[in-house]
Amino acid sequence: DPNIVKKLVTNLQRLISVFTTSGLQPIILCSPNTRIHFRKILEKFYPSMVVLSHNEIARETNIKSLGMVEL
């Protein structure tokens, strides 16, 4: 649905600006089932955005969430 994509990208833009003004690289973490679909949607707007699933991160990796994209 184009309206959902628009809302998703708008909400993501807000978070990206917070990261970039802080000098941080935003990385999106999502479920393995949605990763590929989420990546395909975002590549049109943010071709260099890193999108990872929980399965792609080693257990010993320390993750700190700095935001959440909501619809």
All heavy atoms as TSV, in Angstrom:
chain	resi	resn	atom	element	x	y	z
A	1	ASP	N	N	0.846	-1.177	0.000
A	1	ASP	CA	C	0.000	0.000	0.000
A	1	ASP	C	C	0.897	1.249	0.000
A	1	ASP	O	O	1.730	1.413	0.898
A	1	ASP	CB	C	-0.893	-0.039	1.230
A	1	ASP	CG	C	-1.839	1.143	1.312
A	1	ASP	OD1	O	-1.888	1.968	0.379
A	1	ASP	OD2	O	-2.560	1.232	2.321
A	2	PRO	N	N	0.732	2.116	-0.978
A	2	PRO	CA	C	1.561	3.322	-1.061
A	2	PRO	C	C	1.470	4.230	0.166
A	2	PRO	O	O	2.453	4.884	0.534
A	2	PRO	CB	C	1.032	4.045	-2.300
A	2	PRO	CG	C	0.369	2.986	-3.107
A	2	PRO	CD	C	-0.143	1.982	-2.127
A	3	ASN	N	N	0.328	4.279	0.806
A	3	ASN	CA	C	0.184	5.119	1.999
A	3	ASN	C	C	1.020	4.586	3.158
A	3	ASN	O	O	1.594	5.369	3.923
A	3	ASN	CB	C	-1.286	5.227	2.413
A	3	ASN	CG	C	-2.095	6.015	1.407
A	3	ASN	OD1	O	-1.602	6.976	0.814
A	3	ASN	ND2	N	-3.328	5.612	1.197
A	4	ILE	N	N	1.091	3.286	3.293
A	4	ILE	CA	C	1.911	2.681	4.353
A	4	ILE	C	C	3.388	2.944	4.076
A	4	ILE	O	O	4.150	3.281	4.981
A	4	ILE	CB	C	1.621	1.172	4.478
A	4	ILE	CG1	C	0.210	0.971	5.022
A	4	ILE	CG2	C	2.642	0.495	5.377
A	4	ILE	CD1	C	-0.241	-0.464	5.068
A	5	VAL	N	N	3.793	2.799	2.825
A	5	VAL	CA	C	5.188	3.057	2.462
A	5	VAL	C	C	5.537	4.512	2.740
A	5	VAL	O	O	6.598	4.806	3.298
A	5	VAL	CB	C	5.448	2.698	0.973
A	5	VAL	CG1	C	6.825	3.169	0.541
A	5	VAL	CG2	C	5.292	1.209	0.747
A	6	LYS	N	N	4.663	5.424	2.386
A	6	LYS	CA	C	4.912	6.850	2.626
A	6	LYS	C	C	5.066	7.140	4.115
A	6	LYS	O	O	5.977	7.856	4.530
A	6	LYS	CB	C	3.768	7.682	2.047
A	6	LYS	CG	C	3.975	9.158	2.189
A	6	LYS	CD	C	2.844	9.940	1.571
A	6	LYS	CE	C	3.068	11.429	1.776
A	6	LYS	NZ	N	1.972	12.215	1.212
A	7	LYS	N	N	4.192	6.574	4.919
A	7	LYS	CA	C	4.260	6.783	6.367
A	7	LYS	C	C	5.538	6.180	6.943
A	7	LYS	O	O	6.201	6.780	7.782
A	7	LYS	CB	C	3.030	6.178	7.036
A	7	LYS	CG	C	2.909	6.501	8.492
A	7	LYS	CD	C	1.589	6.013	9.056
A	7	LYS	CE	C	1.465	6.396	10.520
A	7	LYS	NZ	N	0.203	5.952	11.082
A	8	LEU	N	N	5.892	5.006	6.471
A	8	LEU	CA	C	7.108	4.336	6.919
A	8	LEU	C	C	8.347	5.167	6.604
A	8	LEU	O	O	9.199	5.392	7.466
A	8	LEU	CB	C	7.207	2.958	6.260
A	8	LEU	CG	C	8.401	2.110	6.593
A	8	LEU	CD1	C	8.317	1.629	8.027
A	8	LEU	CD2	C	8.468	0.928	5.648
A	9	VAL	N	N	8.439	5.652	5.386
A	9	VAL	CA	C	9.597	6.444	4.967
A	9	VAL	C	C	9.642	7.776	5.719
A	9	VAL	O	O	10.713	8.213	6.142
A	9	VAL	CB	C	9.582	6.660	3.433
A	9	VAL	CG1	C	10.643	7.655	3.009
A	9	VAL	CG2	C	9.779	5.333	2.713
A	10	THR	N	N	8.507	8.399	5.928
A	10	THR	CA	C	8.460	9.660	6.680
A	10	THR	C	C	8.953	9.468	8.103
A	10	THR	O	O	9.760	10.259	8.611
A	10	THR	CB	C	7.020	10.228	6.688
A	10	THR	OG1	O	6.610	10.458	5.346
A	10	THR	CG2	C	6.947	11.514	7.474
A	11	ASN	N	N	8.476	8.414	8.766
A	11	ASN	CA	C	8.913	8.130	10.132
A	11	ASN	C	C	10.399	7.768	10.185
A	11	ASN	O	O	11.099	8.134	11.120
A	11	ASN	CB	C	8.070	7.030	10.755
A	11	ASN	CG	C	6.642	7.465	10.996
A	11	ASN	OD1	O	6.337	8.656	11.030
A	11	ASN	ND2	N	5.751	6.514	11.161
A	12	LEU	N	N	10.857	7.069	9.173
A	12	LEU	CA	C	12.268	6.701	9.109
A	12	LEU	C	C	13.151	7.931	8.895
A	12	LEU	O	O	14.218	8.032	9.486
A	12	LEU	CB	C	12.491	5.683	7.996
A	12	LEU	CG	C	13.889	5.110	7.863
A	12	LEU	CD1	C	14.290	4.392	9.144
A	12	LEU	CD2	C	13.956	4.173	6.683
A	13	GLN	N	N	12.700	8.870	8.085
A	13	GLN	CA	C	13.470	10.094	7.840
A	13	GLN	C	C	13.745	10.845	9.138
A	13	GLN	O	O	14.830	11.383	9.336
A	13	GLN	CB	C	12.726	11.017	6.875
A	13	GLN	CG	C	12.780	10.554	5.450
A	13	GLN	CD	C	11.907	11.398	4.533
A	13	GLN	OE1	O	10.933	11.995	4.953
A	13	GLN	NE2	N	12.263	11.418	3.259
A	14	ARG	N	N	12.774	10.883	10.022
A	14	ARG	CA	C	12.953	11.565	11.310
A	14	ARG	C	C	14.090	10.922	12.119
A	14	ARG	O	O	14.929	11.610	12.682
A	14	ARG	CB	C	11.660	11.534	12.111
A	14	ARG	CG	C	10.585	12.388	11.531
A	14	ARG	CD	C	9.342	12.391	12.413
A	14	ARG	NE	N	8.232	12.928	11.661
A	14	ARG	CZ	C	7.051	12.362	11.549
A	14	ARG	NH1	N	6.790	11.233	12.177
A	14	ARG	NH2	N	6.109	12.921	10.839
A	15	LEU	N	N	14.068	9.613	12.168
A	15	LEU	CA	C	15.114	8.915	12.928
A	15	LEU	C	C	16.481	9.034	12.266
A	15	LEU	O	O	17.496	9.175	12.944
A	15	LEU	CB	C	14.751	7.448	13.105
A	15	LEU	CG	C	13.657	7.157	14.118
A	15	LEU	CD1	C	13.278	5.692	14.095
A	15	LEU	CD2	C	14.105	7.554	15.506
A	16	ILE	N	N	16.518	8.988	10.961
A	16	ILE	CA	C	17.792	9.095	10.248
A	16	ILE	C	C	18.439	10.445	10.535
A	16	ILE	O	O	19.646	10.524	10.753
A	16	ILE	CB	C	17.600	8.876	8.735
A	16	ILE	CG1	C	17.318	7.397	8.470
A	16	ILE	CG2	C	18.824	9.332	7.948
A	16	ILE	CD1	C	16.985	7.083	7.035
A	17	SER	N	N	17.648	11.497	10.574
A	17	SER	CA	C	18.227	12.819	10.853
A	17	SER	C	C	18.815	12.880	12.254
A	17	SER	O	O	19.840	13.525	12.477
A	17	SER	CB	C	17.189	13.919	10.648
A	17	SER	OG	O	16.147	13.815	11.590
A	18	VAL	N	N	18.204	12.191	13.220
A	18	VAL	CA	C	18.748	12.135	14.579
A	18	VAL	C	C	20.109	11.440	14.566
A	18	VAL	O	O	21.063	11.900	15.191
A	18	VAL	CB	C	17.778	11.408	15.537
A	18	VAL	CG1	C	18.420	11.143	16.885
A	18	VAL	CG2	C	16.499	12.216	15.705
A	19	PHE	N	N	20.209	10.349	13.831
A	19	PHE	CA	C	21.465	9.610	13.750
A	19	PHE	C	C	22.542	10.430	13.063
A	19	PHE	O	O	23.662	10.526	13.549
A	19	PHE	CB	C	21.268	8.299	12.981
A	19	PHE	CG	C	20.760	7.172	13.814
A	19	PHE	CD1	C	19.404	7.050	14.085
A	19	PHE	CD2	C	21.620	6.231	14.327
A	19	PHE	CE1	C	18.931	6.010	14.853
A	19	PHE	CE2	C	21.164	5.183	15.093
A	19	PHE	CZ	C	19.803	5.072	15.361
A	20	THR	N	N	22.218	10.993	11.923
A	20	THR	CA	C	23.238	11.687	11.136
A	20	THR	C	C	23.728	12.954	11.828
A	20	THR	O	O	24.911	13.285	11.725
A	20	THR	CB	C	22.731	12.016	9.725
A	20	THR	OG1	O	21.508	12.745	9.813
A	20	THR	CG2	C	22.512	10.746	8.925
A	21	THR	N	N	22.857	13.659	12.536
A	21	THR	CA	C	23.321	14.850	13.264
A	21	THR	C	C	24.218	14.465	14.438
A	21	THR	O	O	25.012	15.269	14.893
A	21	THR	CB	C	22.142	15.711	13.768
A	21	THR	OG1	O	21.292	14.928	14.588
A	21	THR	CG2	C	21.354	16.304	12.626
A	22	SER	N	N	24.079	13.224	14.907
A	22	SER	CA	C	24.937	12.730	15.986
A	22	SER	C	C	26.193	12.054	15.451
A	22	SER	O	O	27.013	11.562	16.213
A	22	SER	CB	C	24.164	11.731	16.856
A	22	SER	OG	O	23.036	12.338	17.422
A	23	GLY	N	N	26.316	11.980	14.132
A	23	GLY	CA	C	27.480	11.346	13.521
A	23	GLY	C	C	27.434	9.828	13.557
A	23	GLY	O	O	28.471	9.180	13.479
A	24	LEU	N	N	26.238	9.257	13.667
A	24	LEU	CA	C	26.085	7.807	13.748
A	24	LEU	C	C	25.552	7.230	12.438
A	24	LEU	O	O	24.810	7.885	11.717
A	24	LEU	CB	C	25.118	7.446	14.881
A	24	LEU	CG	C	25.520	7.887	16.278
A	24	LEU	CD1	C	24.378	7.650	17.252
A	24	LEU	CD2	C	26.762	7.145	16.727
A	25	GLN	N	N	25.917	5.989	12.160
A	25	GLN	CA	C	25.417	5.255	11.002
A	25	GLN	C	C	24.152	4.519	11.402
A	25	GLN	O	O	24.210	3.625	12.252
A	25	GLN	CB	C	26.466	4.246	10.511
A	25	GLN	CG	C	25.958	3.204	9.542
A	25	GLN	CD	C	25.564	3.769	8.203
A	25	GLN	OE1	O	26.209	4.657	7.692
A	25	GLN	NE2	N	24.505	3.249	7.628
A	26	PRO	N	N	22.995	4.861	10.834
A	26	PRO	CA	C	21.783	4.125	11.183
A	26	PRO	C	C	21.799	2.716	10.600
A	26	PRO	O	O	22.211	2.508	9.461
A	26	PRO	CB	C	20.654	4.953	10.584
A	26	PRO	CG	C	21.281	5.796	9.545
A	26	PRO	CD	C	22.722	5.951	9.908
A	27	ILE	N	N	21.367	1.757	11.401
A	27	ILE	CA	C	21.216	0.367	10.965
A	27	ILE	C	C	19.838	-0.082	11.401
A	27	ILE	O	O	19.451	0.108	12.554
A	27	ILE	CB	C	22.292	-0.537	11.596
A	27	ILE	CG1	C	23.679	-0.103	11.128
A	27	ILE	CG2	C	22.032	-2.006	11.256
A	27	ILE	CD1	C	24.811	-0.837	11.800
A	28	ILE	N	N	19.106	-0.672	10.485
A	28	ILE	CA	C	17.763	-1.137	10.795
A	28	ILE	C	C	17.818	-2.621	11.123
A	28	ILE	O	O	18.380	-3.414	10.365
A	28	ILE	CB	C	16.802	-0.873	9.628
A	28	ILE	CG1	C	16.693	0.633	9.421
A	28	ILE	CG2	C	15.448	-1.506	9.884
A	28	ILE	CD1	C	15.885	1.037	8.237
A	29	LEU	N	N	17.242	-2.976	12.244
A	29	LEU	CA	C	17.180	-4.365	12.690
A	29	LEU	C	C	15.728	-4.799	12.681
A	29	LEU	O	O	14.864	-4.129	13.251
A	29	LEU	CB	C	17.769	-4.486	14.098
A	29	LEU	CG	C	17.814	-5.866	14.713
A	29	LEU	CD1	C	18.702	-6.795	13.883
A	29	LEU	CD2	C	18.323	-5.777	16.143
A	30	CYS	N	N	15.439	-5.894	12.006
A	30	CYS	CA	C	14.050	-6.365	11.912
A	30	CYS	C	C	14.022	-7.894	11.927
A	30	CYS	O	O	15.054	-8.546	11.981
A	30	CYS	CB	C	13.379	-5.818	10.662
A	30	CYS	SG	S	14.176	-6.260	9.116
A	31	SER	N	N	12.839	-8.433	11.876
A	31	SER	CA	C	12.696	-9.888	11.903
A	31	SER	C	C	13.188	-10.488	10.586
A	31	SER	O	O	13.172	-9.823	9.548
A	31	SER	CB	C	11.231	-10.275	12.133
A	31	SER	OG	O	10.476	-10.015	10.971
A	32	PRO	N	N	13.606	-11.739	10.622
A	32	PRO	CA	C	14.094	-12.387	9.400
A	32	PRO	C	C	13.032	-12.454	8.293
A	32	PRO	O	O	13.375	-12.355	7.118
A	32	PRO	CB	C	14.468	-13.802	9.864
A	32	PRO	CG	C	14.696	-13.684	11.324
A	32	PRO	CD	C	13.781	-12.600	11.799
A	33	ASN	N	N	11.778	-12.590	8.668
A	33	ASN	CA	C	10.703	-12.701	7.666
A	33	ASN	C	C	10.433	-11.397	6.937
A	33	ASN	O	O	9.994	-11.415	5.788
A	33	ASN	CB	C	9.417	-13.182	8.324
A	33	ASN	CG	C	9.526	-14.585	8.849
A	33	ASN	OD1	O	10.342	-15.372	8.380
A	33	ASN	ND2	N	8.716	-14.911	9.836
A	34	THR	N	N	10.668	-10.279	7.584
A	34	THR	CA	C	10.367	-8.986	6.963
A	34	THR	C	C	11.591	-8.306	6.366
A	34	THR	O	O	11.453	-7.348	5.616
A	34	THR	CB	C	9.730	-8.024	7.978
A	34	THR	OG1	O	10.635	-7.828	9.062
A	34	THR	CG2	C	8.412	-8.558	8.483
A	35	ARG	N	N	12.772	-8.796	6.658
A	35	ARG	CA	C	13.997	-8.124	6.246
A	35	ARG	C	C	14.063	-7.857	4.749
A	35	ARG	O	O	14.289	-6.733	4.314
A	35	ARG	CB	C	15.222	-8.917	6.683
A	35	ARG	CG	C	16.532	-8.235	6.328
A	35	ARG	CD	C	17.670	-9.258	6.285
A	35	ARG	NE	N	18.887	-8.725	5.771
A	35	ARG	CZ	C	19.128	-8.453	4.501
A	35	ARG	NH1	N	18.199	-8.627	3.589
A	35	ARG	NH2	N	20.292	-7.980	4.110
A	36	ILE	N	N	13.899	-8.859	3.936
A	36	ILE	CA	C	14.046	-8.702	2.482
A	36	ILE	C	C	12.996	-7.752	1.920
A	36	ILE	O	O	13.286	-6.922	1.063
A	36	ILE	CB	C	14.045	-10.058	1.749
A	36	ILE	CG1	C	14.449	-9.883	0.289
A	36	ILE	CG2	C	12.698	-10.737	1.835
A	36	ILE	CD1	C	15.884	-9.529	0.091
A	37	HIS	N	N	11.785	-7.826	2.433
A	37	HIS	CA	C	10.716	-6.954	1.955
A	37	HIS	C	C	10.970	-5.506	2.379
A	37	HIS	O	O	10.789	-4.576	1.585
A	37	HIS	CB	C	9.358	-7.424	2.485
A	37	HIS	CG	C	9.081	-8.852	2.147
A	37	HIS	ND1	N	8.867	-9.283	0.858
A	37	HIS	CD2	C	8.990	-9.949	2.932
A	37	HIS	CE1	C	8.664	-10.589	0.858
A	37	HIS	NE2	N	8.729	-11.017	2.102
A	38	PHE	N	N	11.399	-5.342	3.610
A	38	PHE	CA	C	11.714	-4.012	4.125
A	38	PHE	C	C	12.861	-3.395	3.337
A	38	PHE	O	O	12.826	-2.227	2.966
A	38	PHE	CB	C	12.063	-4.118	5.615
A	38	PHE	CG	C	11.974	-2.826	6.354
A	38	PHE	CD1	C	10.753	-2.238	6.607
A	38	PHE	CD2	C	13.118	-2.209	6.812
A	38	PHE	CE1	C	10.671	-1.040	7.288
A	38	PHE	CE2	C	13.047	-1.015	7.503
A	38	PHE	CZ	C	11.816	-0.432	7.734
A	39	ARG	N	N	13.866	-4.199	3.050
A	39	ARG	CA	C	15.020	-3.736	2.282
A	39	ARG	C	C	14.605	-3.292	0.882
A	39	ARG	O	O	15.057	-2.269	0.381
A	39	ARG	CB	C	16.071	-4.845	2.207
A	39	ARG	CG	C	17.260	-4.491	1.377
A	39	ARG	CD	C	18.099	-3.431	2.074
A	39	ARG	NE	N	18.939	-2.792	1.092
A	39	ARG	CZ	C	19.101	-1.485	0.960
A	39	ARG	NH1	N	18.517	-0.652	1.780
A	39	ARG	NH2	N	19.857	-0.988	0.036
A	40	LYS	N	N	13.742	-4.055	0.238
A	40	LYS	CA	C	13.299	-3.718	-1.118
A	40	LYS	C	C	12.520	-2.403	-1.146
A	40	LYS	O	O	12.641	-1.634	-2.092
A	40	LYS	CB	C	12.451	-4.847	-1.691
A	40	LYS	CG	C	13.267	-6.030	-2.128
A	40	LYS	CD	C	12.420	-7.091	-2.763
A	40	LYS	CE	C	13.282	-8.259	-3.180
A	40	LYS	NZ	N	12.505	-9.293	-3.864
A	41	ILE	N	N	11.741	-2.162	-0.115
A	41	ILE	CA	C	11.003	-0.897	-0.031
A	41	ILE	C	C	11.979	0.259	0.167
A	41	ILE	O	O	11.895	1.284	-0.508
A	41	ILE	CB	C	9.975	-0.937	1.118
A	41	ILE	CG1	C	8.842	-1.904	0.775
A	41	ILE	CG2	C	9.425	0.455	1.407
A	41	ILE	CD1	C	7.917	-2.203	1.940
A	42	LEU	N	N	12.924	0.100	1.075
A	42	LEU	CA	C	13.820	1.195	1.427
A	42	LEU	C	C	14.885	1.496	0.389
A	42	LEU	O	O	15.374	2.627	0.316
A	42	LEU	CB	C	14.493	0.904	2.766
A	42	LEU	CG	C	13.595	0.928	3.976
A	42	LEU	CD1	C	14.416	0.721	5.235
A	42	LEU	CD2	C	12.837	2.244	4.061
A	43	GLU	N	N	15.262	0.516	-0.428
A	43	GLU	CA	C	16.363	0.750	-1.364
A	43	GLU	C	C	16.037	1.832	-2.387
A	43	GLU	O	O	16.932	2.471	-2.929
A	43	GLU	CB	C	16.810	-0.541	-2.038
A	43	GLU	CG	C	15.845	-1.139	-2.994
A	43	GLU	CD	C	16.294	-2.509	-3.495
A	43	GLU	OE1	O	17.364	-2.993	-3.082
A	43	GLU	OE2	O	15.563	-3.080	-4.307
A	44	LYS	N	N	14.758	2.087	-2.634
A	44	LYS	CA	C	14.369	3.157	-3.552
A	44	LYS	C	C	14.637	4.535	-2.943
A	44	LYS	O	O	14.921	5.491	-3.648
A	44	LYS	CB	C	12.892	3.030	-3.908
A	44	LYS	CG	C	12.567	1.762	-4.645
A	44	LYS	CD	C	11.084	1.602	-4.835
A	44	LYS	CE	C	10.815	0.241	-5.445
A	44	LYS	NZ	N	9.408	-0.083	-5.497
A	45	PHE	N	N	14.525	4.626	-1.627
A	45	PHE	CA	C	14.670	5.894	-0.925
A	45	PHE	C	C	16.057	6.045	-0.286
A	45	PHE	O	O	16.593	7.144	-0.234
A	45	PHE	CB	C	13.599	6.022	0.158
A	45	PHE	CG	C	12.204	5.876	-0.375
A	45	PHE	CD1	C	11.548	4.654	-0.331
A	45	PHE	CD2	C	11.550	6.954	-0.940
A	45	PHE	CE1	C	10.267	4.514	-0.816
A	45	PHE	CE2	C	10.267	6.823	-1.443
A	45	PHE	CZ	C	9.618	5.599	-1.383
A	46	TYR	N	N	16.590	4.951	0.215
A	46	TYR	CA	C	17.888	4.936	0.910
A	46	TYR	C	C	18.711	3.751	0.413
A	46	TYR	O	O	18.779	2.715	1.065
A	46	TYR	CB	C	17.689	4.823	2.422
A	46	TYR	CG	C	16.863	5.933	3.009
A	46	TYR	CD1	C	15.536	5.736	3.339
A	46	TYR	CD2	C	17.427	7.189	3.226
A	46	TYR	CE1	C	14.773	6.772	3.862
A	46	TYR	CE2	C	16.670	8.216	3.755
A	46	TYR	CZ	C	15.350	7.999	4.067
A	46	TYR	OH	O	14.598	9.018	4.583
A	47	PRO	N	N	19.338	3.883	-0.734
A	47	PRO	CA	C	20.054	2.738	-1.323
A	47	PRO	C	C	21.210	2.203	-0.480
A	47	PRO	O	O	21.552	1.035	-0.598
A	47	PRO	CB	C	20.550	3.274	-2.668
A	47	PRO	CG	C	20.379	4.738	-2.622
A	47	PRO	CD	C	19.394	5.070	-1.560
A	48	SER	N	N	21.790	3.023	0.390
A	48	SER	CA	C	22.923	2.543	1.188
A	48	SER	C	C	22.529	2.172	2.622
A	48	SER	O	O	23.403	1.869	3.437
A	48	SER	CB	C	24.028	3.600	1.218
A	48	SER	OG	O	23.539	4.791	1.812
A	49	MET	N	N	21.249	2.161	2.925
A	49	MET	CA	C	20.782	1.831	4.275
A	49	MET	C	C	21.058	0.361	4.587
A	49	MET	O	O	20.804	-0.523	3.777
A	49	MET	CB	C	19.285	2.093	4.399
A	49	MET	CG	C	18.700	1.764	5.756
A	49	MET	SD	S	19.343	2.760	7.099
A	49	MET	CE	C	18.749	4.362	6.645
A	50	VAL	N	N	21.599	0.116	5.769
A	50	VAL	CA	C	21.885	-1.245	6.211
A	50	VAL	C	C	20.641	-1.787	6.914
A	50	VAL	O	O	20.132	-1.181	7.848
A	50	VAL	CB	C	23.096	-1.272	7.175
A	50	VAL	CG1	C	23.332	-2.670	7.706
A	50	VAL	CG2	C	24.330	-0.728	6.479
A	51	VAL	N	N	20.145	-2.925	6.431
A	51	VAL	CA	C	18.987	-3.596	7.029
A	51	VAL	C	C	19.413	-5.012	7.380
A	51	VAL	O	O	19.798	-5.784	6.501
A	51	VAL	CB	C	17.769	-3.629	6.071
A	51	VAL	CG1	C	16.584	-4.310	6.726
A	51	VAL	CG2	C	17.390	-2.223	5.614
A	52	LEU	N	N	19.372	-5.343	8.664
A	52	LEU	CA	C	19.778	-6.663	9.144
A	52	LEU	C	C	18.630	-7.346	9.862
A	52	LEU	O	O	17.751	-6.682	10.413
A	52	LEU	CB	C	20.947	-6.534	10.126
A	52	LEU	CG	C	22.241	-5.951	9.605
A	52	LEU	CD1	C	23.228	-5.766	10.752
A	52	LEU	CD2	C	22.832	-6.835	8.535
A	53	SER	N	N	18.672	-8.658	9.879
A	53	SER	CA	C	17.715	-9.412	10.683
A	53	SER	C	C	18.420	-9.886	11.945
A	53	SER	O	O	19.649	-9.894	12.027
A	53	SER	CB	C	17.171	-10.607	9.895
A	53	SER	OG	O	18.116	-11.634	9.835
A	54	HIS	N	N	17.637	-10.292	12.912
A	54	HIS	CA	C	18.191	-10.786	14.175
A	54	HIS	C	C	19.122	-11.976	13.942
A	54	HIS	O	O	20.090	-12.161	14.675
A	54	HIS	CB	C	17.063	-11.192	15.129
A	54	HIS	CG	C	16.144	-10.066	15.456
A	54	HIS	ND1	N	16.473	-9.073	16.340
A	54	HIS	CD2	C	14.903	-9.766	15.000
A	54	HIS	CE1	C	15.480	-8.212	16.436
A	54	HIS	NE2	N	14.519	-8.607	15.630
A	55	ASN	N	N	18.836	-12.773	12.920
A	55	ASN	CA	C	19.640	-13.960	12.628
A	55	ASN	C	C	21.033	-13.626	12.107
A	55	ASN	O	O	21.910	-14.480	12.099
A	55	ASN	CB	C	18.941	-14.838	11.594
A	55	ASN	CG	C	17.678	-15.450	12.122
A	55	ASN	OD1	O	17.391	-15.394	13.306
A	55	ASN	ND2	N	16.890	-16.035	11.232
A	56	GLU	N	N	21.244	-12.405	11.653
A	56	GLU	CA	C	22.524	-12.017	11.068
A	56	GLU	C	C	23.482	-11.397	12.086
A	56	GLU	O	O	24.570	-10.973	11.717
A	56	GLU	CB	C	22.285	-11.024	9.931
A	56	GLU	CG	C	21.488	-11.626	8.793
A	56	GLU	CD	C	21.157	-10.617	7.732
A	56	GLU	OE1	O	20.334	-9.712	8.004
A	56	GLU	OE2	O	21.715	-10.734	6.617
A	57	ILE	N	N	23.082	-11.369	13.339
A	57	ILE	CA	C	23.899	-10.764	14.377
A	57	ILE	C	C	24.338	-11.842	15.364
A	57	ILE	O	O	23.521	-12.632	15.838
A	57	ILE	CB	C	23.114	-9.664	15.112
A	57	ILE	CG1	C	22.738	-8.575	14.107
A	57	ILE	CG2	C	23.924	-9.085	16.259
A	57	ILE	CD1	C	21.872	-7.499	14.669
A	58	ALA	N	N	25.628	-11.865	15.671
A	58	ALA	CA	C	26.154	-12.856	16.613
A	58	ALA	C	C	25.562	-12.632	18.004
A	58	ALA	O	O	25.285	-11.499	18.396
A	58	ALA	CB	C	27.671	-12.757	16.672
A	59	ARG	N	N	25.379	-13.698	18.722
A	59	ARG	CA	C	24.778	-13.627	20.060
A	59	ARG	C	C	25.527	-12.719	21.016
A	59	ARG	O	O	24.944	-12.055	21.850
A	59	ARG	CB	C	24.685	-15.018	20.675
A	59	ARG	CG	C	23.633	-15.858	20.051
A	59	ARG	CD	C	23.543	-17.172	20.762
A	59	ARG	NE	N	22.519	-17.985	20.122
A	59	ARG	CZ	C	21.983	-19.034	20.657
A	59	ARG	NH1	N	22.392	-19.438	21.853
A	59	ARG	NH2	N	21.064	-19.716	20.025
A	60	GLU	N	N	26.841	-12.701	20.900
A	60	GLU	CA	C	27.642	-11.914	21.830
A	60	GLU	C	C	27.690	-10.416	21.475
A	60	GLU	O	O	28.284	-9.625	22.190
A	60	GLU	CB	C	29.066	-12.468	21.932
A	60	GLU	CG	C	29.845	-12.463	20.649
A	60	GLU	CD	C	29.621	-13.683	19.771
A	60	GLU	OE1	O	28.858	-14.588	20.136
A	60	GLU	OE2	O	30.229	-13.723	18.695
A	61	THR	N	N	27.042	-10.032	20.395
A	61	THR	CA	C	27.017	-8.627	19.984
A	61	THR	C	C	26.127	-7.820	20.911
A	61	THR	O	O	25.001	-8.214	21.210
A	61	THR	CB	C	26.504	-8.499	18.537
A	61	THR	OG1	O	27.321	-9.290	17.685
A	61	THR	CG2	C	26.530	-7.060	18.079
A	62	ASN	N	N	26.644	-6.703	21.365
A	62	ASN	CA	C	25.887	-5.806	22.226
A	62	ASN	C	C	25.110	-4.833	21.341
A	62	ASN	O	O	25.695	-4.104	20.552
A	62	ASN	CB	C	26.840	-5.050	23.160
A	62	ASN	CG	C	26.101	-4.228	24.180
A	62	ASN	OD1	O	24.909	-4.398	24.395
A	62	ASN	ND2	N	26.813	-3.325	24.820
A	63	ILE	N	N	23.790	-4.822	21.470
A	63	ILE	CA	C	22.931	-3.974	20.649
A	63	ILE	C	C	22.292	-2.913	21.529
A	63	ILE	O	O	21.790	-3.208	22.613
A	63	ILE	CB	C	21.819	-4.804	19.968
A	63	ILE	CG1	C	22.441	-5.838	19.044
A	63	ILE	CG2	C	20.863	-3.898	19.211
A	63	ILE	CD1	C	21.460	-6.813	18.478
A	64	LYS	N	N	22.322	-1.684	21.037
A	64	LYS	CA	C	21.683	-0.585	21.746
A	64	LYS	C	C	20.693	0.070	20.788
A	64	LYS	O	O	21.073	0.596	19.744
A	64	LYS	CB	C	22.716	0.440	22.215
A	64	LYS	CG	C	22.109	1.574	22.973
A	64	LYS	CD	C	23.182	2.541	23.459
A	64	LYS	CE	C	22.565	3.666	24.234
A	64	LYS	NZ	N	23.582	4.639	24.663
A	65	SER	N	N	19.429	0.019	21.128
A	65	SER	CA	C	18.394	0.626	20.292
A	65	SER	C	C	18.323	2.119	20.584
A	65	SER	O	O	18.233	2.546	21.722
A	65	SER	CB	C	17.041	-0.030	20.594
A	65	SER	OG	O	16.019	0.640	19.887
A	66	LEU	N	N	18.346	2.898	19.523
A	66	LEU	CA	C	18.272	4.347	19.649
A	66	LEU	C	C	16.977	4.909	19.074
A	66	LEU	O	O	16.775	6.111	19.042
A	66	LEU	CB	C	19.469	5.009	18.984
A	66	LEU	CG	C	20.824	4.615	19.553
A	66	LEU	CD1	C	21.932	5.266	18.731
A	66	LEU	CD2	C	20.939	4.990	21.014
A	67	GLY	N	N	16.111	4.035	18.614
A	67	GLY	CA	C	14.841	4.465	18.053
A	67	GLY	C	C	14.083	3.304	17.466
A	67	GLY	O	O	14.619	2.205	17.319
A	68	MET	N	N	12.829	3.578	17.152
A	68	MET	CA	C	11.981	2.542	16.581
A	68	MET	C	C	11.071	3.177	15.540
A	68	MET	O	O	10.438	4.204	15.794
A	68	MET	CB	C	11.141	1.905	17.686
A	68	MET	CG	C	10.317	0.765	17.243
A	68	MET	SD	S	9.632	-0.023	18.718
A	68	MET	CE	C	8.507	-1.137	17.969
A	69	VAL	N	N	11.030	2.572	14.351
A	69	VAL	CA	C	10.156	3.048	13.289
A	69	VAL	C	C	8.788	2.419	13.498
A	69	VAL	O	O	8.682	1.198	13.600
A	69	VAL	CB	C	10.711	2.674	11.901
A	69	VAL	CG1	C	9.784	3.147	10.811
A	69	VAL	CG2	C	12.103	3.244	11.708
A	70	GLU	N	N	7.778	3.253	13.583
A	70	GLU	CA	C	6.424	2.757	13.796
A	70	GLU	C	C	5.508	3.231	12.679
A	70	GLU	O	O	5.751	4.249	12.054
A	70	GLU	CB	C	5.896	3.252	15.131
A	70	GLU	CG	C	6.711	2.751	16.322
A	70	GLU	CD	C	6.129	3.224	17.630
A	70	GLU	OE1	O	4.995	2.842	17.917
A	70	GLU	OE2	O	6.833	3.956	18.340
A	71	LEU	N	N	4.438	2.497	12.486
A	71	LEU	CA	C	3.426	2.884	11.501
A	71	LEU	C	C	2.233	3.486	12.188
A	71	LEU	O	O	1.866	3.224	13.250
A	71	LEU	CB	C	2.978	1.673	10.684
A	71	LEU	CG	C	4.017	1.122	9.756
A	71	LEU	CD1	C	3.499	-0.118	9.058
A	71	LEU	CD2	C	4.411	2.154	8.717
